[in-house]
Amino acid sequence: MPSVLAVAAHPDDIEFLFAGTMLLLGQRGWDLHYMNVADGSRGSTTMGPQECAATRLEEAKQAAKVLDATFYPPICADMEVAYTTENVQKVAAVVRQSRASIVLTHSPIDYMEDHENACRLAVSAAFAHGMPNLESIPPAPVYMDPVTVYHAQPVGCRQPTGELVTPHFYVDTGAVIEQKAESLACHASQKQWLDESQGMDSYIESMRDLSRMVGQMSGRYEHAEGWRRREHWGFCGPDDDPLRVALADRIAEGTRNL
């Protein structure tokens, strides 16, 4: 059974940005794996960090169940997603345990550094999946099959300086948008936090708005998720593109500048 691993920064990021693609892969027999690098402990104005982390851990576990994905626990607190050797080793253990042939992660440039650093950790861990001299924490056996990395759209589809980010291709997620919303609804603690901190009147409707935005960019779909394939060097073969192959009938091409 082929395997896909989603590595995101915080509880609810996968549900906002990746879950539609994961659900479609799951329908086609892929084994789904789910990791939030941070514990969500600072994502509240009403709970202390320990209560918040415990609450969000249970929410994330429930969301992973909705997606029928294997859950891996976080490794650090919010705003502490740092690119360190130890954190690379911890994420490398998850990559090796999942034996992923696809790794889905954040855009390399996004609106906050937790997202960017989670992306860097996922990329380095994927690169090291077959590197026995990089010991993972905990130890996990390496595997030599190729791994292809795909980057999601940044929040708002723009870089922090305002430039529009255009995907290499779009995945039609209209058929799974309700299940994607169901997975996001598991993160009930985030409605109050996002309303107060980021002005997101309804976090589920905000997800739908982003999904429609990407769909409109595709020119074909009502709801979509956009992906950019990372270059193959050190990860996979030059022509490997397993996400495009697996979902070929649900994909519209974007633009890719050479």
Secondary structure, DSSP 8 states (H G I E B T S, - for coil): --EEEEEESSTTHHHHHTHHHHHHHHHTT-EEEEEESB--TT--SSS-HHHHHHHHHHHHHHHHHHHTEEEE---B-TT-----HHHHHHHHHHHHHHT-SEEEE--SS-SSHHHHHHHHHHHHHHHTTT-TTS--SS------S--EEEEE--GGGB-TTS-B---SEEEE-GGGHHHHHHHHHT-TTHHHHHHHHH--S-HHHHHHHHHHHHHHHHTS-SSEEEEEE---TTTS-TT--HHHHHTGGGEEE-----
